[in-house]
């Protein structure tokens, strides 16, 4: 065992302690006035009740799927085992790994939500002191979930790897732990879907009835949907995204370990398999330093302060990559591949900022288009979203070509594909910091809402409005980061699938490496993959629309039944709106959630029983579904983020008419921008982020189930 490997458990445990200390630091801060505490408690109760109900449903589904996995792999996986293990032995180990991954992913979601909700009200109170105080609370509150999630992922993969024989048979264990990634992906998909449907349905209901119909401000306490909206920010953007990035790091880590088996068998050096774990440990350390050096200045753009911390984390990650490659792989070509991944993360951050920040042309054009109504606003936003696919494809394509070439130049066997794995691990090194920035978004959004409901002054609202706009950008950045990491990981996970098929079919790695799309059955598999991506998106968006309709009807009903609500003499029934949203969103998540889980298995078995090369058909489904999912996610994430900040730009008074007069809230232009933002909401916060998970779920489920297709 290389001595440098011991950095993995040390860094993992230090990170957990670091997250606990951050949580204590945040929770000790002033929670604000009694009114703010009351609002914070309502948000917490709603979020906690929803998560308990949601994860109870997910838990039951996970147990059922674990049993199905064990039975299918054990009975239909053929007689060929691994090193004397029967198909049954592989089946139960895969089922156990699935449950462990599902449990860790669920814990990640709960932790992310709990600390974020407790940080919301403290960020709101901090804004009454200074912008610097509010930024510190929001970033550290977000960092608690970011660092705990990535540490749990690293420690979980490491523990199950050695529990399943990684110490004695490192070439076999990665094949036995693929269920861990599948379990994490399974829970993440339902967490992201359920939370995304909840948050956007509540947001749409609150905006359309409150802002557009009633003409009251955002987060006005007279709006019955406002608490549901604030709850949604936590269960969607915190719990959902936490589970999303947990499964990203776990699944991609395992895929990289599988690709390292080829070089391990050729050299006998276990470092090729353990490398992904060690490089991620360095990433934890780099990200911790990055978070701690962030110091916001009162009059600067807060995004600049966050970027400074990010660049420090990037610089330290490059140093960590150099140390890891030097001691474990001994090839500077592979260090170059790692740097490609790290640089890719920087490039995509700035591309996303360009398309979603109000400082840049795309958002400004959408705001200008709002002057002539919602139709032109939507046309402009749609065009921006489609345009972003160019940058996404170029960045992913160039990164893959460079890292693959550098891997080949290292001269090691199978190192071309492993080079893409090194690039992916390089990109994931700063995942804790990026996830901290992501959770910064919903914390500041909730803080803004709490200050509005608590009647804070204009100066305080000015601070939280600024942070809310920055939060929109950080959330968009994380989606771009998750999407491109999925793109880089797609190739390594696809190669891992082919290697696993080769291992199970021929007993060696790398023999099964051609997918012939000219074969009719393979072409049909690719066609079904694209359909799967679009059908999934349709069902997810439709679920948001149906749930939002129920909220709209409820808010209207309360306004009509009790005129005292608008007069400010009566309090709306917030709990009823929260309950309606929760029940409808949980029903809505089941159908789209099961689609990508069942479709690859059904397609694979049908083509197998029809006498075709089922493994190749499923490979086409995986490869083309990944490409389609990444491109559609790029469109949805960036168009939604641009629509949101175009609305914010108008609300902040940054748009003027031809005479130089400010166009602000309550105008026809603002109403048009609200409509555009409402259209973009289910794109950027429900279907788009869920597609990231779908892409990796396709990879993990095909890895787990590939014994069925051989």
C-alpha positions as CSV (number, residue, x, y, z in Angstrom):
1,X,0.0,0.0,0.0
2,X,1.6,3.4,-1.0
3,X,2.3,5.5,2.0
4,X,0.6,8.5,0.5
5,X,-2.7,6.6,0.5
6,X,-3.0,7.2,4.3
7,X,-3.9,10.8,3.4
8,X,-7.3,9.5,2.4
9,X,-8.7,8.5,5.8
10,X,-6.8,11.4,7.5
11,X,-8.2,14.0,5.1
12,X,-11.7,12.5,5.3
13,X,-11.8,12.6,9.1
14,X,-10.2,16.1,9.2
15,X,-12.9,17.3,6.8
16,X,-15.7,15.9,9.0
17,X,-14.2,17.7,12.0
18,X,-13.8,20.9,9.9
19,X,-17.5,20.7,8.9
20,X,-18.6,20.2,12.5
21,X,-16.6,23.3,13.6
22,X,-18.1,25.3,10.8
23,X,-21.6,24.2,11.9
24,X,-20.9,25.2,15.5
25,X,-19.6,28.6,14.3
26,X,-22.7,29.3,12.2
27,X,-25.2,28.0,14.9
28,X,-23.7,30.2,17.6
29,X,-24.5,33.4,15.6
30,X,-27.4,35.7,16.2
31,X,-30.7,34.2,14.8
32,X,-32.3,37.6,14.7
33,X,-35.5,39.1,16.0
34,X,-38.4,36.9,17.4
35,X,-40.3,37.5,14.2
36,X,-37.3,36.2,12.1
37,X,-37.0,33.2,14.4
38,X,-40.7,32.4,14.0
39,X,-40.4,32.5,10.2
40,X,-37.2,30.4,10.3
41,X,-39.0,27.8,12.5
42,X,-41.9,27.6,10.0
43,X,-39.4,27.0,7.1
44,X,-37.6,24.3,9.2
45,X,-40.8,22.5,10.1
46,X,-42.0,22.5,6.5
47,X,-38.7,21.3,5.1
48,X,-38.2,18.6,7.8
49,X,-41.7,17.3,7.3
50,X,-41.3,17.1,3.5
51,X,-37.9,15.4,3.7
52,X,-39.1,12.8,6.2
53,X,-42.1,12.0,3.9
54,X,-39.9,12.0,0.8
55,X,-37.1,9.8,2.2
56,X,-39.6,7.4,3.6
57,X,-40.9,6.9,0.1
58,X,-37.3,6.7,-1.4
59,X,-36.3,4.2,1.4
60,X,-39.1,1.8,0.5
61,X,-38.2,2.1,-3.2
62,X,-34.5,1.5,-2.4
63,X,-35.3,-1.7,-0.5
64,X,-37.4,-3.0,-3.3
65,X,-34.7,-2.2,-5.9
66,X,-32.0,-3.8,-3.8
67,X,-33.9,-7.0,-3.7
68,X,-34.6,-6.9,-7.4
69,X,-30.9,-6.3,-8.1
70,X,-29.8,-9.2,-5.9
71,X,-32.3,-11.5,-7.6
72,X,-31.7,-10.4,-11.2
73,X,-27.9,-10.5,-11.0
74,X,-28.0,-13.7,-9.0
75,X,-30.4,-15.6,-11.1
76,X,-30.1,-14.1,-14.6
77,X,-26.5,-13.0,-14.4
78,X,-25.2,-16.3,-15.8
79,X,-23.0,-18.9,-14.2
80,X,-19.7,-17.0,-14.6
81,X,-18.5,-15.6,-11.3
82,X,-15.4,-13.6,-10.3
83,X,-12.5,-15.5,-8.7
84,X,-14.6,-18.4,-7.6
85,X,-17.7,-16.2,-6.6
86,X,-21.0,-17.4,-8.0
87,X,-23.4,-15.1,-9.7
88,X,-25.4,-15.2,-6.5
89,X,-22.4,-14.0,-4.5
90,X,-21.9,-11.1,-6.9
91,X,-25.7,-10.4,-6.7
92,X,-25.9,-10.0,-2.9
93,X,-22.7,-8.0,-2.7
94,X,-24.0,-5.6,-5.3
95,X,-27.3,-5.3,-3.4
96,X,-25.5,-4.5,-0.1
97,X,-23.3,-1.9,-1.9
98,X,-26.5,-0.4,-3.4
99,X,-28.1,0.0,0.1
100,X,-25.0,1.5,1.6
101,X,-24.7,4.0,-1.3
102,X,-28.4,4.9,-1.0
103,X,-28.1,5.4,2.8
104,X,-25.0,7.7,2.5
105,X,-26.8,9.7,-0.2
106,X,-29.8,10.1,2.0
107,X,-27.8,11.2,4.9
108,X,-26.1,13.8,2.6
109,X,-29.4,15.2,1.7
110,X,-30.6,15.5,5.3
111,X,-27.4,17.1,6.5
112,X,-27.4,19.6,3.6
113,X,-31.0,20.7,4.3
114,X,-30.6,20.9,8.1
115,X,-27.6,23.2,8.3
116,X,-28.8,25.3,5.4
117,X,-32.2,26.0,7.1
118,X,-30.5,26.9,10.3
119,X,-28.1,29.2,8.4
120,X,-31.0,31.1,6.6
121,X,-32.2,33.1,9.5
122,X,-28.7,33.8,10.8
123,X,-27.7,35.1,7.3
124,X,-30.8,37.4,7.4
125,X,-29.7,38.6,10.8
126,X,-26.1,39.0,9.7
127,X,-27.3,41.3,6.8
128,X,-28.6,43.7,9.4
129,X,-24.9,44.2,10.6
130,X,-23.0,44.1,7.3
131,X,-22.6,42.4,3.9
132,X,-19.4,40.8,5.1
133,X,-21.2,39.1,8.0
134,X,-24.0,37.8,5.8
135,X,-21.5,36.4,3.2
136,X,-19.4,34.7,5.9
137,X,-22.5,33.0,7.4
138,X,-24.0,32.0,4.0
139,X,-20.7,30.5,2.7
140,X,-19.8,28.7,5.9
141,X,-23.4,27.4,6.2
142,X,-23.1,26.1,2.7
143,X,-19.7,24.7,3.3
144,X,-21.0,22.4,6.1
145,X,-23.0,20.4,3.7
146,X,-20.4,20.7,0.9
147,X,-17.6,19.3,2.9
148,X,-19.6,16.6,4.8
149,X,-21.1,15.3,1.6
150,X,-17.7,15.0,-0.2
151,X,-16.0,13.5,2.9
152,X,-18.8,10.9,3.2
153,X,-18.5,10.0,-0.4
154,X,-14.7,9.6,-0.2
155,X,-14.8,7.6,3.1
156,X,-17.8,5.5,1.9
157,X,-16.1,4.4,-1.4
158,X,-12.8,3.7,0.5
159,X,-14.5,1.7,3.2
160,X,-16.6,-0.5,0.9
161,X,-13.7,-1.0,-1.4
162,X,-11.6,-2.6,1.4
163,X,-14.7,-4.4,2.9
164,X,-15.2,-6.2,-0.4
165,X,-11.6,-7.4,-0.7
166,X,-9.8,-4.4,-2.1
167,X,-6.7,-5.2,0.0
168,X,-6.2,-8.7,-1.4
169,X,-7.9,-8.5,-4.8
170,X,-7.8,-4.8,-5.9
171,X,-8.6,-5.8,-9.5
172,X,-11.9,-7.4,-8.4
173,X,-13.3,-5.2,-5.7
174,X,-14.1,-2.2,-8.0
175,X,-16.5,-4.5,-9.9
176,X,-18.2,-5.5,-6.7
177,X,-18.8,-2.0,-5.4
178,X,-20.5,-0.5,-8.5
179,X,-23.8,-0.9,-6.6
180,X,-22.6,1.9,-4.2
181,X,-22.6,4.4,-7.1
182,X,-26.0,3.1,-8.3
183,X,-27.5,3.4,-4.9
184,X,-26.2,7.0,-4.6
185,X,-27.6,7.8,-8.0
186,X,-30.9,6.3,-7.4
187,X,-31.5,8.3,-4.2
188,X,-30.1,11.4,-5.8
189,X,-32.5,11.2,-8.7
190,X,-35.6,11.0,-6.5
191,X,-34.2,13.6,-4.1
192,X,-33.5,16.0,-6.9
193,X,-36.8,15.3,-8.7
194,X,-39.0,15.5,-5.6
195,X,-37.3,18.6,-4.3
196,X,-37.1,20.2,-7.7
197,X,-40.9,19.7,-8.3
198,X,-41.7,21.1,-4.9
199,X,-39.5,24.2,-5.1
200,X,-40.5,25.2,-8.5
201,X,-44.2,24.5,-8.1
202,X,-44.2,26.7,-5.0
203,X,-42.1,29.4,-6.6
204,X,-44.4,29.5,-9.7
205,X,-47.6,29.6,-7.5
206,X,-46.2,32.3,-5.3
207,X,-45.0,34.5,-8.3
208,X,-47.9,34.2,-10.6
209,X,-50.6,34.8,-8.0
210,X,-48.6,37.1,-5.8
211,X,-46.5,39.3,-8.1
212,X,-48.5,39.1,-11.4
213,X,-52.2,38.8,-10.2
214,X,-52.2,40.5,-6.8
215,X,-49.3,42.9,-7.5
216,X,-47.6,42.3,-4.1
217,X,-43.8,42.0,-3.6
218,X,-41.9,38.7,-3.7
219,X,-41.9,36.9,-0.3
220,X,-44.8,39.1,0.9
221,X,-46.2,37.6,4.1
222,X,-49.7,37.9,2.7
223,X,-48.9,35.3,0.1
224,X,-50.0,31.8,1.4
225,X,-47.4,30.1,-0.9
226,X,-44.4,32.1,0.4
227,X,-43.4,29.6,3.2
228,X,-43.7,26.7,0.7
229,X,-41.5,28.7,-1.7
230,X,-38.8,29.2,1.0
231,X,-39.1,25.5,2.1
232,X,-38.6,24.5,-1.5
233,X,-35.3,26.3,-1.8
234,X,-33.9,24.1,0.9
235,X,-35.4,20.7,-0.2
236,X,-34.6,21.3,-3.8
237,X,-31.4,23.3,-4.0
238,X,-29.8,22.0,-0.7
239,X,-31.0,18.4,-0.1
240,X,-31.4,17.6,-3.8
241,X,-28.1,19.1,-5.0
242,X,-26.2,17.6,-2.0
243,X,-27.4,14.1,-3.0
244,X,-26.6,14.9,-6.7
245,X,-23.0,15.8,-6.1
246,X,-22.6,12.9,-3.6
247,X,-23.5,10.5,-6.3
248,X,-21.3,12.3,-8.8
249,X,-18.2,12.0,-6.8
250,X,-19.0,8.4,-5.8
251,X,-19.9,7.0,-9.2
252,X,-17.1,8.8,-11.0
253,X,-14.6,7.7,-8.4
254,X,-15.6,4.0,-8.9
255,X,-15.5,4.3,-12.7
256,X,-12.0,5.7,-12.5
257,X,-10.9,2.8,-10.3
258,X,-12.3,0.3,-12.8
259,X,-10.3,2.0,-15.6
260,X,-7.2,1.7,-13.4
261,X,-7.4,-2.1,-13.3
262,X,-5.9,-2.4,-16.8
263,X,-2.7,-0.6,-15.8
264,X,-2.7,-2.5,-12.5
265,X,-2.8,-5.9,-14.2
266,X,0.1,-4.8,-16.5
267,X,2.3,-3.3,-13.8
268,X,1.2,-4.8,-10.5
269,X,1.1,-1.3,-9.0
270,X,-2.1,-0.8,-7.0
271,X,-1.5,3.0,-7.1
272,X,-3.4,3.0,-10.5
273,X,-6.6,1.9,-8.7
274,X,-6.1,4.0,-5.5
275,X,-5.1,7.2,-7.3
276,X,-8.7,8.6,-7.6
277,X,-9.1,8.3,-3.8
278,X,-5.8,10.1,-3.0
279,X,-6.3,13.0,-5.4
280,X,-9.8,13.7,-4.0
281,X,-8.2,13.8,-0.5
282,X,-5.9,16.6,-1.7
283,X,-9.0,18.3,-3.1
284,X,-10.7,18.4,0.3
285,X,-7.6,20.1,1.8
286,X,-7.4,22.6,-1.0
287,X,-11.1,23.5,-0.7
288,X,-10.9,23.9,3.0
289,X,-8.2,26.6,2.6
290,X,-10.2,28.3,-0.2
291,X,-13.3,28.6,2.0
292,X,-11.4,30.0,4.9
293,X,-9.7,32.8,3.0
294,X,-12.9,34.3,1.6
295,X,-13.3,37.9,3.0
296,X,-16.1,40.0,1.3
297,X,-15.7,43.8,1.0
298,X,-18.7,45.9,1.5
299,X,-18.9,47.6,-1.9
300,X,-17.5,45.0,-4.2
301,X,-19.4,42.4,-6.2
302,X,-19.7,39.4,-3.8
303,X,-19.0,37.1,-6.7
304,X,-15.4,38.5,-6.8
305,X,-14.8,37.5,-3.2
306,X,-16.1,33.9,-3.8
307,X,-14.0,33.7,-7.0
308,X,-10.9,34.6,-4.9
309,X,-11.4,31.6,-2.6
310,X,-12.1,29.4,-5.7
311,X,-8.8,30.4,-7.3
312,X,-6.9,29.6,-4.1
313,X,-8.6,26.2,-4.1
314,X,-7.7,25.7,-7.8
315,X,-4.0,26.6,-7.2
316,X,-3.7,24.2,-4.3
317,X,-5.5,21.5,-6.2
318,X,-2.9,21.7,-9.0
319,X,-0.1,21.3,-6.4
320,X,-1.9,18.4,-4.9
321,X,-2.4,16.8,-8.4
322,X,1.4,17.2,-9.0
323,X,2.3,15.5,-5.7
324,X,-0.2,12.6,-6.2
325,X,0.9,11.9,-9.8
326,X,4.6,12.1,-8.9
327,X,4.4,9.6,-6.0
328,X,1.7,7.3,-7.5
329,X,1.9,7.2,-11.3
330,X,5.2,8.8,-12.2
331,X,4.0,10.4,-15.4
332,X,3.9,14.1,-16.0
333,X,1.7,13.5,-19.0
334,X,-1.0,12.3,-16.6
335,X,-0.4,15.4,-14.4
336,X,-1.2,17.3,-17.6
337,X,-4.4,15.4,-18.0
338,X,-5.3,16.3,-14.4
339,X,-4.6,20.0,-15.1
340,X,-6.9,19.8,-18.1
341,X,-9.8,18.7,-15.8
342,X,-9.0,21.5,-13.3
343,X,-8.8,24.2,-16.0
344,X,-12.0,22.9,-17.5
345,X,-13.8,23.6,-14.2
346,X,-12.5,27.2,-14.4
347,X,-13.6,27.6,-18.0
348,X,-17.1,26.3,-17.4
349,X,-17.5,28.6,-14.3
350,X,-16.8,31.7,-16.4
351,X,-18.9,30.5,-19.4
352,X,-21.8,30.0,-17.0
353,X,-21.3,33.4,-15.4
354,X,-21.2,35.0,-18.9
355,X,-24.6,33.5,-19.8
356,X,-26.4,34.0,-16.5
357,X,-25.0,37.2,-14.9
358,X,-26.7,40.5,-15.4
359,X,-23.3,42.1,-16.1
360,X,-23.1,40.4,-19.5
361,X,-24.9,40.7,-22.8
362,X,-27.1,37.5,-22.9
363,X,-29.1,38.5,-19.7
364,X,-29.2,42.1,-20.8
365,X,-30.7,41.1,-24.1
366,X,-33.4,39.1,-22.4
367,X,-34.2,42.1,-20.1
368,X,-34.4,44.3,-23.2
369,X,-36.7,41.9,-24.9
370,X,-39.1,42.0,-22.0
371,X,-40.0,45.6,-23.0
372,X,-42.2,44.2,-25.7
373,X,-43.8,41.5,-23.7
374,X,-43.5,37.9,-22.4
375,X,-43.4,36.4,-25.9
376,X,-40.2,38.2,-26.9
377,X,-38.7,37.5,-23.5
378,X,-39.3,33.8,-23.9
379,X,-37.9,33.8,-27.4
380,X,-34.7,35.6,-26.3
381,X,-34.2,33.3,-23.3
382,X,-34.8,30.2,-25.5
383,X,-32.2,31.4,-28.0
384,X,-29.6,32.0,-25.2
385,X,-30.2,28.5,-23.8
386,X,-29.7,26.8,-27.2
387,X,-26.6,29.0,-27.8
388,X,-24.9,27.7,-24.7
389,X,-24.7,24.2,-26.1
390,X,-21.9,25.3,-28.4
391,X,-19.6,26.3,-25.5
392,X,-20.6,23.2,-23.5
393,X,-19.8,20.8,-26.4
394,X,-16.5,22.5,-27.3
395,X,-15.3,22.5,-23.6
396,X,-16.2,18.9,-23.0
397,X,-14.9,17.7,-26.4
398,X,-11.6,19.5,-26.1
399,X,-11.0,18.3,-22.5
400,X,-11.7,14.7,-23.5
401,X,-9.4,14.9,-26.6
402,X,-6.5,16.5,-24.7
403,X,-6.8,14.2,-21.6
404,X,-7.1,11.1,-23.7
405,X,-4.0,12.1,-25.8
406,X,-2.0,12.9,-22.7
407,X,-3.0,9.5,-21.2
408,X,-1.7,7.7,-24.3
409,X,1.5,9.7,-24.2
410,X,2.2,8.3,-20.8
411,X,2.8,4.9,-22.4
412,X,1.0,2.9,-19.8
413,X,-1.4,0.2,-20.9
414,X,-5.0,1.5,-21.1
415,X,-3.8,5.0,-20.0
416,X,-5.7,6.8,-22.8
417,X,-9.1,6.2,-21.2
418,X,-7.4,6.6,-17.7
419,X,-6.3,10.0,-18.8
420,X,-9.9,11.1,-19.0
421,X,-10.5,9.6,-15.6
422,X,-7.6,11.7,-14.2
423,X,-9.1,14.8,-15.8
424,X,-12.5,14.0,-14.2
425,X,-10.9,13.5,-10.8
426,X,-9.0,16.8,-11.3
427,X,-12.3,18.6,-12.0
428,X,-13.9,17.0,-8.9
429,X,-11.0,18.2,-6.6
430,X,-12.8,21.5,-6.0
431,X,-16.2,19.9,-5.6
432,X,-16.5,20.8,-1.9
433,X,-15.9,24.5,-2.6
434,X,-18.3,24.5,-5.6
435,X,-21.0,22.8,-3.5
436,X,-20.4,25.4,-0.8
437,X,-21.1,28.1,-3.4
438,X,-24.2,26.3,-4.5
439,X,-25.7,26.1,-1.1
440,X,-24.8,29.7,-0.6
441,X,-27.6,30.4,-3.2
442,X,-30.6,29.1,-1.3
443,X,-29.3,30.4,2.0
444,X,-29.2,33.9,0.7
445,X,-32.5,33.5,-1.2
446,X,-34.2,32.4,2.1
447,X,-32.4,35.2,4.0
448,X,-33.9,37.7,1.6
449,X,-37.4,36.2,2.0
450,X,-37.1,36.2,5.8
451,X,-36.1,39.9,5.8
452,X,-39.0,40.7,3.5
453,X,-41.5,38.8,5.7
454,X,-40.1,40.3,8.9
455,X,-40.3,43.8,7.6
456,X,-36.6,44.6,7.6
457,X,-35.6,48.1,6.3
458,X,-34.6,48.9,2.7
459,X,-30.9,49.0,3.5
460,X,-31.0,45.5,4.8
461,X,-33.0,44.3,1.8
462,X,-30.5,46.0,-0.5
463,X,-27.8,43.7,1.0
464,X,-29.8,40.5,0.7
465,X,-31.1,41.5,-2.8
466,X,-27.5,41.7,-3.9
467,X,-26.7,38.4,-2.3
468,X,-29.8,36.8,-3.8
469,X,-28.6,37.8,-7.3
470,X,-25.2,36.4,-6.6
471,X,-26.8,33.2,-5.2
472,X,-28.7,32.8,-8.5
473,X,-25.3,32.9,-10.3
474,X,-23.6,30.4,-7.9
475,X,-26.5,28.0,-8.3
476,X,-26.2,28.3,-12.1
477,X,-22.4,27.7,-11.8
478,X,-22.9,24.5,-9.8
479,X,-25.3,23.2,-12.4
480,X,-22.8,24.0,-15.2
481,X,-20.0,22.4,-13.1
482,X,-22.1,19.3,-12.4
483,X,-23.1,19.1,-16.1
484,X,-19.6,19.3,-17.5
485,X,-18.2,16.9,-14.9
486,X,-21.0,14.6,-16.1
487,X,-19.7,15.1,-19.6
488,X,-16.1,14.2,-18.7
489,X,-17.3,11.4,-16.5
490,X,-19.5,10.1,-19.3
491,X,-16.6,8.8,-21.3
492,X,-14.8,7.2,-18.3
493,X,-18.0,5.6,-17.1
494,X,-18.8,4.4,-20.7
495,X,-15.3,2.9,-20.9
496,X,-15.8,1.4,-17.4
497,X,-18.9,-0.3,-18.7
498,X,-17.1,-1.8,-21.7
499,X,-14.3,-2.9,-19.4
500,X,-16.8,-4.6,-17.1
501,X,-18.5,-6.3,-20.0
502,X,-15.1,-7.5,-21.3
503,X,-14.1,-8.7,-17.8
504,X,-17.3,-10.7,-17.4
505,X,-17.4,-12.0,-21.0
506,X,-13.7,-12.8,-21.6
507,X,-12.1,-12.7,-18.1
508,X,-9.8,-9.8,-19.2
509,X,-10.1,-6.0,-19.5
510,X,-10.2,-4.1,-22.7
511,X,-11.3,-6.8,-25.2
512,X,-14.9,-5.5,-25.7
513,X,-14.3,-2.0,-27.1
514,X,-16.3,-1.4,-30.3
515,X,-19.9,-0.2,-30.5
516,X,-21.1,-0.5,-34.1
517,X,-24.0,2.0,-34.6
518,X,-24.3,0.8,-38.2
519,X,-26.0,-2.3,-36.8
520,X,-29.8,-1.8,-36.8
521,X,-30.3,-3.0,-33.2
522,X,-27.6,-0.6,-32.0
523,X,-29.1,2.3,-33.9
524,X,-32.5,1.6,-32.4
525,X,-30.9,1.5,-28.9
526,X,-29.4,5.0,-29.6
527,X,-32.8,6.3,-30.8
528,X,-34.5,5.0,-27.7
529,X,-31.8,6.8,-25.6
530,X,-32.7,10.2,-27.0
531,X,-36.4,9.5,-26.5
532,X,-35.7,8.6,-22.9
533,X,-34.0,11.9,-22.1
534,X,-36.8,14.0,-23.7
535,X,-39.6,11.9,-22.2
536,X,-38.1,12.1,-18.7
537,X,-37.8,15.9,-19.1
538,X,-41.4,16.1,-20.2
539,X,-42.7,14.2,-17.3
540,X,-40.6,16.2,-14.8
541,X,-41.8,19.5,-16.2
542,X,-45.4,18.3,-16.4
543,X,-45.3,17.3,-12.7
544,X,-44.1,20.9,-11.9
545,X,-47.0,22.3,-13.9
546,X,-49.6,20.1,-12.2
547,X,-48.3,20.8,-8.7
548,X,-48.1,24.6,-9.4
549,X,-51.7,24.6,-10.6
550,X,-52.8,23.2,-7.2
551,X,-50.8,25.9,-5.4
552,X,-52.2,28.7,-7.6
553,X,-55.8,27.5,-6.9
554,X,-55.1,27.4,-3.1
555,X,-53.6,30.9,-2.9
556,X,-56.5,32.3,-5.0
557,X,-58.9,30.5,-2.7
558,X,-57.4,31.9,0.4
559,X,-57.4,35.5,-1.0
560,X,-61.1,35.1,-2.0
561,X,-62.2,33.4,1.2
562,X,-60.5,35.8,3.6
563,X,-60.2,39.5,2.4
564,X,-58.4,40.2,5.6
565,X,-55.3,38.5,4.2
566,X,-54.7,41.3,1.6
567,X,-55.6,43.9,4.2
568,X,-52.9,42.5,6.5
569,X,-55.4,41.8,9.3
570,X,-55.4,38.0,8.8
571,X,-52.6,35.5,8.5
572,X,-52.7,33.1,5.5
573,X,-52.8,29.3,6.1
574,X,-49.1,28.6,5.2
575,X,-49.2,25.0,6.5
576,X,-52.0,24.0,4.0
577,X,-50.0,25.4,1.1
578,X,-46.9,23.5,2.3
579,X,-48.9,20.2,2.6
580,X,-50.5,20.5,-0.8
581,X,-47.1,21.1,-2.4
582,X,-45.5,18.2,-0.6
583,X,-48.2,15.6,-1.4
584,X,-48.4,16.6,-5.1
585,X,-44.6,16.8,-5.6
586,X,-44.0,13.3,-4.1
587,X,-46.7,11.8,-6.4
588,X,-45.1,13.6,-9.3
589,X,-41.6,12.3,-8.8
590,X,-42.4,8.6,-9.0
591,X,-43.1,8.2,-12.7
592,X,-40.2,10.2,-14.1
593,X,-37.9,8.7,-11.4
594,X,-38.6,5.1,-12.3
595,X,-38.2,5.7,-16.1
596,X,-34.4,5.8,-16.3
597,X,-34.1,3.0,-13.7
598,X,-36.3,0.5,-15.6
599,X,-35.7,1.5,-19.2
600,X,-32.1,0.2,-19.6
601,X,-32.9,-3.1,-18.0
602,X,-36.1,-3.6,-20.0
603,X,-34.4,-2.7,-23.3
604,X,-31.4,-4.8,-22.5
605,X,-33.4,-7.9,-21.7
606,X,-35.7,-7.6,-24.7
607,X,-32.8,-7.4,-27.1
608,X,-31.0,-10.2,-25.3
609,X,-34.1,-12.5,-25.6
610,X,-34.5,-11.5,-29.2
611,X,-31.0,-12.9,-29.9
612,X,-29.1,-9.6,-30.4
613,X,-25.8,-8.4,-28.8
614,X,-27.7,-6.9,-25.9
615,X,-24.5,-5.5,-24.2
616,X,-23.8,-3.4,-27.4
617,X,-27.4,-2.2,-27.6
618,X,-27.2,-1.0,-24.0
619,X,-23.8,0.6,-24.7
620,X,-25.5,2.7,-27.4
621,X,-28.3,3.6,-25.0
622,X,-25.8,4.7,-22.4
623,X,-23.5,6.6,-24.8
624,X,-26.2,8.5,-26.8
625,X,-28.4,9.1,-23.8
626,X,-25.5,10.7,-22.1
627,X,-24.8,13.1,-25.0
628,X,-28.5,14.0,-25.4
629,X,-28.8,14.5,-21.6
630,X,-25.8,16.8,-21.4
631,X,-26.9,19.0,-24.3
632,X,-30.5,19.3,-23.1
633,X,-29.3,20.0,-19.5
634,X,-27.1,22.8,-20.8
635,X,-30.0,24.4,-22.6
636,X,-32.3,24.2,-19.5
637,X,-29.8,25.2,-16.9
638,X,-28.5,28.3,-18.6
639,X,-31.8,29.6,-20.1
640,X,-33.4,29.3,-16.7
641,X,-30.6,31.1,-15.0
642,X,-30.6,33.8,-17.6
643,X,-34.4,34.3,-17.3
644,X,-34.1,34.6,-13.5
645,X,-31.4,37.2,-13.5
646,X,-33.0,39.2,-16.3
647,X,-36.0,39.5,-13.9
648,X,-33.7,40.4,-11.1
649,X,-32.0,43.0,-13.3
650,X,-35.3,44.8,-13.8
651,X,-36.2,44.5,-10.1
652,X,-32.9,46.1,-9.2
653,X,-33.6,49.1,-11.4
654,X,-30.8,48.3,-13.9
655,X,-33.1,48.6,-17.0
656,X,-34.0,51.9,-18.5
657,X,-36.3,53.1,-21.3
658,X,-35.3,55.2,-24.3
659,X,-35.7,58.4,-22.2
660,X,-33.4,57.1,-19.5
661,X,-36.1,56.4,-17.0
662,X,-35.8,53.3,-14.8
663,X,-38.1,50.4,-15.5
664,X,-38.7,48.6,-12.3
665,X,-41.2,46.5,-10.4
666,X,-44.9,46.7,-11.2
667,X,-44.4,47.6,-14.8
668,X,-45.5,45.7,-17.9
669,X,-41.8,44.9,-18.6
670,X,-41.4,43.4,-15.1
671,X,-44.5,41.3,-15.6
672,X,-43.1,39.9,-18.8
673,X,-39.8,39.1,-17.1
674,X,-41.7,37.3,-14.3
675,X,-43.4,35.1,-16.9
676,X,-40.1,34.3,-18.5
677,X,-38.6,33.5,-15.1
678,X,-41.5,31.2,-14.3
679,X,-41.0,29.3,-17.6
680,X,-37.4,28.9,-16.8
681,X,-37.9,27.7,-13.2
682,X,-38.8,24.0,-13.9
683,X,-36.0,24.0,-16.5
684,X,-33.1,25.2,-14.3
685,X,-34.3,23.7,-10.9
686,X,-36.2,20.5,-11.8
687,X,-35.6,18.9,-15.2
688,X,-32.1,20.3,-15.9
689,X,-30.4,19.3,-12.6
690,X,-32.3,15.9,-12.7
691,X,-30.7,15.3,-16.1
692,X,-27.2,15.4,-14.5
693,X,-28.3,12.6,-12.2
694,X,-30.0,10.7,-15.1
695,X,-26.8,10.7,-17.1
696,X,-24.9,9.1,-14.3
697,X,-27.7,6.8,-13.3
698,X,-27.7,5.4,-16.8
699,X,-23.9,4.7,-16.3
700,X,-24.3,3.1,-12.8
701,X,-27.3,1.0,-13.6
702,X,-25.7,-0.4,-16.8
703,X,-22.5,-1.1,-14.8
704,X,-24.5,-3.0,-12.1
705,X,-26.8,-4.8,-14.5
706,X,-24.3,-5.7,-17.3
707,X,-24.2,-9.4,-16.2
708,X,-27.8,-9.6,-17.4
709,X,-26.9,-8.5,-20.9
710,X,-24.1,-11.0,-21.6
